[in-house]
Amino acid sequence: MVSVNQLRPFAGASLDAFRAASGPVALIQQPVDPVFRNIAAQMTGVRTVGMAHRSRMTERLLAMLRDFDNLEVHFLQPTADGQEFTVGRADCDLVVPDPSVSQHHATLRWNASTGGFTVRDAQSMNGTWINSAPLGFRAQVVLHDGDTLAFGDAPFLYLLADTLYAHLRLASPQSPP
């Protein structure tokens, strides 16, 4: 995983080269607080901690955007239509070391024809949220470029690689107009 700032040098590459290296989608998050990371690491086999910050989620998302360069980028690189990526606190494709995240919290499923992912909550204790609305235990829901996605108290920004690339180019002093 890299920070947005560490990706800045790649703003000079072509979009095709960037997409080939990164994959089609990025999940972007604030670095996990070391205290929460420590607690989550000690919770193997232990029940998930109840959410504490739902009322502060909008504030946390706005803080993410203010500090965009320091956010962590997780690239999702599917290799086949229908490929699933598990999200959770332990032993998952995308590990989110936050005590409010269940061991297996949700599943992201790649749809090659649309070039995007769907998300399904895995009956987690604290739920999965899209644009601050609870996903509930419905079937898979389509994610759209720019959606906010939260697993428990852990917020993410769902961006297509093309959008992230455009942002890097606009914000990079080295990139030509």
C-alpha positions in Angstrom: 0.0 0.0 0.0 1.2 3.5 -0.8 0.2 7.0 0.0 -1.4 9.4 -2.5 1.8 11.5 -2.2 4.0 8.6 -3.1 1.9 8.2 -6.3 2.6 11.8 -7.4 5.7 10.8 -9.6 3.4 8.5 -11.6 1.3 11.5 -12.8 3.7 11.9 -15.7 3.0 8.3 -17.0 0.3 7.7 -19.5 -3.2 6.8 -18.3 -2.8 3.4 -19.8 0.5 2.8 -18.0 -1.0 4.0 -14.7 -4.1 1.8 -15.1 -1.9 -1.2 -16.1 0.2 -0.8 -12.9 -2.6 0.1 -10.5 -5.7 -1.9 -11.7 -9.1 -0.4 -12.3 -10.1 0.7 -8.8 -8.6 2.2 -5.7 -9.9 2.2 -2.1 -8.4 5.2 -0.3 -8.4 5.6 3.5 -6.8 7.5 6.3 -3.9 5.6 7.9 -5.3 3.6 10.8 -4.5 5.1 14.2 -1.6 3.0 15.7 -3.7 2.5 18.9 -6.6 1.0 16.9 -4.1 -1.1 14.8 -2.7 -2.5 18.0 -6.1 -3.3 19.5 -7.2 -5.0 16.2 -4.0 -7.1 16.1 -4.8 -8.4 19.6 -8.4 -9.3 18.7 -7.8 -12.5 16.8 -10.9 -14.7 17.5 -12.5 -12.0 19.6 -15.8 -10.4 18.9 -15.8 -7.1 17.1 -16.0 -3.9 19.1 -19.2 -1.8 18.7 -19.0 1.3 16.6 -18.1 4.4 18.4 -17.9 7.1 15.8 -20.9 6.8 13.4 -22.0 10.3 14.4 -18.5 11.6 13.4 -18.4 9.8 10.0 -19.1 12.9 7.9 -16.4 14.8 9.9 -13.9 11.9 9.3 -14.7 11.9 5.5 -14.1 15.6 5.2 -10.9 15.3 7.2 -9.8 12.7 4.6 -10.3 15.1 1.7 -8.4 17.9 3.5 -5.4 15.6 4.0 -5.7 13.7 0.7 -1.9 13.5 0.0 -1.3 11.4 3.1 -4.1 8.9 2.6 -3.3 5.3 2.0 -4.2 3.7 -1.4 -5.3 0.1 -1.8 -5.4 -0.9 -5.4 -7.9 -3.7 -6.4 -6.5 -5.7 -9.3 -9.1 -8.3 -10.4 -8.0 -10.9 -12.9 -11.3 -12.4 -13.8 -15.0 -11.5 -14.0 -16.8 -12.3 -10.8 -13.6 -12.3 -8.7 -14.3 -11.6 -5.1 -12.2 -9.7 -2.6 -12.9 -10.2 1.1 -12.6 -7.2 3.5 -12.1 -7.6 7.2 -9.9 -7.4 10.2 -7.9 -10.6 9.6 -7.1 -13.1 6.9 -8.8 -11.1 4.1 -7.7 -9.7 0.8 -8.1 -6.2 2.2 -7.2 -6.2 5.8 -8.7 -3.2 7.8 -7.0 -3.2 11.2 -9.8 -1.4 13.1 -11.6 -2.9 16.1 -15.0 -2.0 14.6 -14.4 -4.2 11.6 -15.5 -7.8 11.7 -13.0 -10.5 11.0 -14.8 -11.0 7.6 -16.8 -7.9 7.2 -17.8 -7.6 3.5 -17.1 -8.9 0.0 -16.3 -6.9 -3.1 -17.2 -8.5 -6.4 -15.7 -7.5 -9.7 -17.9 -7.0 -12.7 -15.8 -6.8 -15.9 -18.6 -5.6 -18.1 -19.2 -2.5 -16.0 -15.6 -2.0 -14.9 -16.6 -1.7 -11.3 -17.3 -3.5 -8.1 -20.4 -4.4 -6.0 -20.3 -4.7 -2.3 -22.1 -7.1 0.0 -22.1 -7.0 3.8 -21.1 -10.3 5.4 -23.6 -9.9 8.3 -21.0 -7.8 10.1 -21.7 -6.5 13.6 -21.3 -2.8 12.6 -22.4 -2.9 9.1 -21.2 -1.6 5.8 -22.1 2.0 4.7 -22.3 3.6 1.3 -22.4 7.4 1.2 -23.3 7.4 4.9 -26.4 5.1 4.4 -26.4 1.6 5.9 -26.1 -1.2 3.3 -28.0 -3.7 5.5 -28.1 -7.3 4.5 -29.4 -6.7 1.0 -27.9 -8.4 -2.0 -24.9 -6.9 -3.8 -25.0 -3.1 -4.3 -23.1 -1.4 -7.2 -20.3 1.0 -6.2 -19.9 4.2 -8.2 -16.8 6.4 -8.7 -16.5 8.8 -5.8 -18.7 6.8 -3.4 -17.8 6.8 0.3 -17.7 3.4 1.7 -17.3 2.5 5.4 -16.7 -0.9 7.1 -17.8 -0.2 10.6 -15.9 3.0 11.7 -13.3 2.7 8.9 -14.1 5.1 6.0 -12.9 4.7 2.5 -13.2 6.6 -0.8 -13.9 4.4 -3.8 -12.3 5.8 -6.9 -11.7 4.5 -10.4 -8.0 4.5 -11.3 -8.8 7.1 -14.1 -10.2 9.5 -11.5 -7.2 9.1 -9.2 -4.9 9.6 -12.1 -6.7 12.8 -13.1 -6.4 14.1 -9.6 -2.7 13.3 -9.5 -2.1 15.1 -12.8 -4.1 18.2 -11.7 -2.3 18.4 -8.4 1.2 17.6 -9.6 3.6 20.5 -10.4 5.6 18.2 -12.7 2.8 17.1 -14.9 2.4 18.9 -18.2 -1.0 20.6 -18.9 
